[in-house]
Amino acid sequence: MASSSKVRIAALNHVGLTVADLDRSIAFYTGIFDVKVEGPWDRTGPGVGKVTGYPGCSVRQAFLNFGRTDQLLELLEYTNGGVVVDPANGNAGAAHFAVVVDDVDAIYADLSAKGHSFVSPPITTSPNPLFWGRVTYLIDPDGFRIELYQPLEA
């Protein structure tokens, strides 16, 4: 491939999150969201170490299907690799993902009453052509931010 060409991407297939305890994360996500769990699977062997950059590692893996097989959340638990990082949004290297919901205020009230943590109550974003709505960040057991996004119409 020539250095001046750009790679054309057909679609975004999945987002991967490395978690401390796969079973705990599956319980968290399936307890809140209507998702189908694919897996878990144990991944071992030299190929896993080669592709991840952790020779000799093994990985427990599951995919969460939110209703579209081309938009998945991959959960990975490395059984012998890596260190714990602070996934707060302001830290370089941190990431979050957003899910579209119908009523962010009702979800926030329900999940808060059940003891789930959020960064803040829902707010309304400033309008722009690509993103305008009510949002809040739900925090998962590993500190990842899950943006709950309720689109608004002009």
C-alpha positions, 0 to 999 in steps of 0.5 A, spaced: 500 500 500 502 506 498 504 511 504 499 516 501 493 512 500 488 511 506 484 505 508 477 505 506 473 502 512 467 498 510 464 499 518 466 499 525 465 492 527 466 492 535 469 495 541 473 491 545 474 493 553 479 489 557 476 487 564 478 485 571 473 479 571 469 477 565 463 474 569 462 480 573 462 484 567 457 480 563 453 480 569 453 487 570 452 489 562 446 483 562 443 486 568 442 493 565 442 492 557 438 487 553 444 484 550 445 477 548 452 474 550 456 470 545 461 466 549 465 466 553 471 463 550 478 461 552 483 463 548 490 460 548 496 459 544 502 462 541 497 466 536 493 470 542 500 472 545 503 474 538 496 478 536 496 481 543 503 483 544 503 479 551 507 472 549 504 466 553 498 470 555 491 467 555 484 471 554 477 469 556 473 473 551 465 474 550 461 479 545 455 482 547 450 483 542 446 489 542 441 487 537 446 487 531 451 482 529 455 488 526 455 492 532 458 488 538 462 490 545 467 485 546 469 483 553 476 481 554 479 478 561 487 477 560 489 471 565 496 473 565 498 480 562 497 487 563 496 492 569 490 496 571 489 503 568 485 509 570 479 509 564 476 516 566 475 520 560 480 525 561 486 520 561 489 519 555 488 512 552 481 512 555 475 511 551 468 510 552 462 508 548 455 510 547 448 507 546 442 510 544 436 510 549 429 512 549 429 515 556 435 517 559 432 521 565 428 514 567 434 510 566 438 514 570 433 514 576 432 507 576 439 505 576 441 510 581 436 507 585 439 500 584 446 503 586 449 504 580 454 510 579 454 515 574 459 521 573 453 526 573 445 526 572 443 527 565 444 534 561 442 536 555 448 537 550 449 544 546 446 542 539 450 541 533 448 537 526 451 530 529 450 530 536 444 533 540 441 530 546 440 528 553 446 524 556 449 521 562 455 517 563 454 510 567 460 507 570 461 500 569 465 495 575 472 497 572 471 504 571 469 505 564 464 510 562 458 508 558 454 514 555 447 513 555 444 518 549 437 520 548 437 524 541 433 530 541 430 533 535 430 540 532 
